[in-house]
């Protein structure tokens, strides 16, 4: 456990931010009146990582890996529900490294198209992320390609943690941050940056409660892996290296229904004209559904983590 905290801490995150800064966007924070979204809360801030390169926060961790590790001639390999694959493919294209991305059949067409668009070789392997991960590990062993893990790797968490640096500068008054959780790399990186200075809360679908199950068991365990956001929030279990950071610095988790996630997508479109994918809207679903109820005067920020989805007519 100590080795994880030695590697993923505010100092290392700050160093990582300096390294990847030329390759990533400083995404905006937008503040709205909660009443605009039908909420009783006062002001609400959104960190808009759907505007990040490759369409999600994942590119931060991808560049952190490629800029701190030496890729062999066999190139790099990654398993992904979609967003990590697009991010690795984009980073590999930028740095001129060959990449092979394994995705499950639940990967959305929009994400698969992005991976191909960035020049990586796309392989569909199995129905869920765990199947794609097993296939990617076999490929790495067979070829010597460098594996870039979607969440359970120090470099990945350091890259995702750079969001915390930006958010603290952009919205220093925030008391609580809601973050969607899949494997946990995003929430672990951000929580490691804040180190308890604000309340960081994970949001998961009832259909894939990976972190909730882990916190209940005291260790990472298998959980259900399905639902509307299965292509980004359903890796079956939270990361082994992620877990000690989350256990120490994350306040807890909230569960939301697929219906609440869909409603969050619709409200983001109606109020802000933002097209968020289901996983990207999941954290906001906790506010809309009442799973999280702020105290009077509490300043809440919400991560909108990705926008890799096909165009949807939310005005129907």
N, C-alpha and C positions, 0 to 999 in steps of 0.2 A: 504493500500500500504506500509506503513512504516513497518508493521509487516513482510512483505515478505522480504524487504531489511535487516531487523534485522536478519532474519533467514538464508538468502542466500547471503553471502558476503565473501570476501577473507579470513578472519579469520576463519570462519566456514568451508569453503572449505578446508583450510589447515589442520584443525583438523580432518575433515572427511578423508582426504588423509592418515593421519597417521593411522587411524583406519582400513581402508580397504586395505592398502598396502600389508599385508601378503597374501591376497586372489586374487589379480589382477596382471596382467602383466604390466610392463612398456613397452608400445608398441613403436616400432621404428619410427623415422622420416627419410625419404629418400629424397635426393635432386637430381633433374635432371636438365639438360639443357632444357629449354622450346622448343628448336628446335627439340629435340628428339620426341616430341609429335606434331610437326607441328605448334608450337606457336612462335610468334615473341618475346614473353617475355624472359627475361634472365633466372635466376634460379627460380625453383619452388620446394616447399617442400610439401611432403605428410605425414600427420600423419596417421599411419596405424593401425587403431583400428579394422580392420578386423582380425588382429592377436590376438585380445583380447580373453580371456576365453569365451566360449560359442559363439564365432564368431562375436561379436559386442561390442560396447562401453557400452551397456545396463547393463552389469554385474556390472559396477561400482555403478550405482544407486541401483541395486538389493541388493548388499552387504551392502550399506549404510543403507538401510531400515532394513535388517535383523539383523544388528549389533547394531542398535540404538533403536529398538523397540522390545518389548517382544511378541513373537508369542504365541497365545493361544493353547490349546490342539487341537482345530479344525484345526490348521495349517494356511496356508496363501492361498490367492486367488489373481489372477491377470487376467486382460484382455489384449490381445496383438494381434498385427498383425502377430507376430511371434518371433521377436528378443527379446523383453522384456520377453515374455513367456519362451524362452530358457534360458535367463539370470536368471530369478527368479527360474526356475526349477533347474539350475545348483547350484545356491546359496543355495537353500533349500536342495538339495542333500548333498552339502558340510557340511552344518550346521545341517543336520539330522532333518529337519522340513518337515512335509507333505505339499504338494502343489497341488492345482487344478488350471489349466490354461484354460481360455476360449479364443478361437480364432474364427475369422470369416472364412467363406469358401474360402476367397481369400488368406489365409495363405498358403505359399508355402510348398510343400511336404518336402523340406529340413529342414525347420524350425519346422514343425510338428514332423518330425522324431527326431530332436534334443530334443524337449520337452519330448517326450516319452523315449528317450535314457537316460535322466537324472532322470527318475523315477517319474515324475509328472503325475497326471491324466489329460488327454487332453479332452476337450469338445468343439465341433464345435457348435457355436451359431450364426446364422444369416449370412448375406453376408458381412457386413462391421464391422470395429472396434467398432463403436457405438453400434451395436447389442451385440457384445461380452461383452462390458463394462456393458451394462444394465443387462445382464445375471450374470455377476460376482458380481455386486452390490446386486442383489437379493439373490445370494448364500451367500454372506457375512452376509446379514441381517438374513437369515434363520438359518445359522450355527454358527455365531459368529467368523468366520474365519477373519484373519487380511488382509485387502486389501492393495496391493502394486501397486500404480498407476504408469502407464508407463511414465508419464511426469509431471503431475500437482500436485506434492508433494515436499515439501521442501527437504526431504531426497534424493529423486531421483535426483533433480537438484544439490544438493551438491555433490553427487557421480559423476555425469557427469562433474561437474566443475573441478574435479581433472585432467581431460585431460589438462586444461589450465596450471596447475602447470608444468606438464611434458613438454608440448610444449614450454613454456617460457624458461625452462632450456635447452631444446634441440635445439631450434631455436630462440634465443633471438633477432635476427635481423629482425624478421617478422613484416611487416607493416600492412598486411591485411590477414584475415582468412575467408575462405569460408566454410560454414557449411550447410548441408542439414537440412531441417525443416519438421517435421511431427507435433507433438503436441507442440514442442518447448522446451522440457526439456534439450536437449543437448545444444542448442544455448544459452538458458538462463543461464545454469550453467557456460559455458565457458565465456560468456559475463560478468557475475557477477565477475568472477575471474579477468579479464582484466580491468573491470570498466572504459572503454574508453581509455586505454593506447594503444590499437591498434584498427584498424577498423575491426569489426566483421559483416559479411554480410550473411544473410540467403538465401538459394537457395531452390526453390520449383518447382515441376512440374506445368505446366499450368493446368493439370488435377486435382490438389488438392492444391489450393493456400490458405491454412489456415491462415498463418501469414500475407500474403499480404492483404487479406480481412479484417483481424482484424486491421491492421495498418490504412487501409483506413477508417474504421468505427470508429476508436478510442476505440474499445473494441472487445473482442472475439465474432465472429459471425459464423454461419454455412457457409461452403463453399462446393464446389464440392469435391467428394471423390472417385477418380478413377485413372486410368492410370497404366502404367507399374510398378510403385513403390507403388501400392496401399497397399501392405502388410506391408509397413513400413512408408510411408509418407502420409497417408490419414485418419486421425482420425476425420475428419469433421470440428473440430474447435480447435484452439490453447487453451492452458490451461489458466484458470482465474488467477492462481498464477504466471504462466509463463509471462503473458502479461506485467505487470508493469516493470519487469526486462528488457524484450526485448525492450519495448518502450523507456526506459532510455539509455540502453547501446548498442543496435544493430543499425548499420548504416542504414540498409534498407534491402530490399529483391530483388531477381532476379528470373525470371521465365524461365524455360527451357522445351523444348518439350520432349516427350518420345523418339523421334528419337535421340535427342542429348544425352539423358541418355544412350541409347543403344550404341551410338558411343563412349561415355566415357568408358563404360565397355570394348569395343573392344580395344581401345587405351591402357588402363591400362594393358590388357593382352598382347598386342603386344609389348609394350615398357618395361614393368616391370614384365610380367608374373604374374600379380595379378588377381585373380578371385573375383571381387567385385559384390555384388548384385546390382540391380538397384538403390535402395535407397542409398547404399554405394557409388555409382559413381555419384550421382546427383550433388554434389558440383563441381566436376571436369567438368561436362557438361557445367557449366556456363563459364568456361575458353575456352573450345573447340568451343562453339557456338558463342563466342563473346559477350555473355550477360554481361560479365565482361571484361573490357579492362584495364590492369594495366598501370599506368604512367611509364615513363622511369625511371628505377632504383628502382621501387617499388618491395619489396619482398613479395611474396604471398605464403601463405600456404593453403592447401586444406585438409579437413577431408575426409578420406576414412573410412566410419563409420561401414561397415559391409560386411561380405563375406558369409552369409548363403544362398547359392544358389546351385542348382544342377550343376554338371560339364557341361560346355557349350563349344562347339567347336568354339572358336572365330576365328580360322584360316580358316574357310570356305571361 
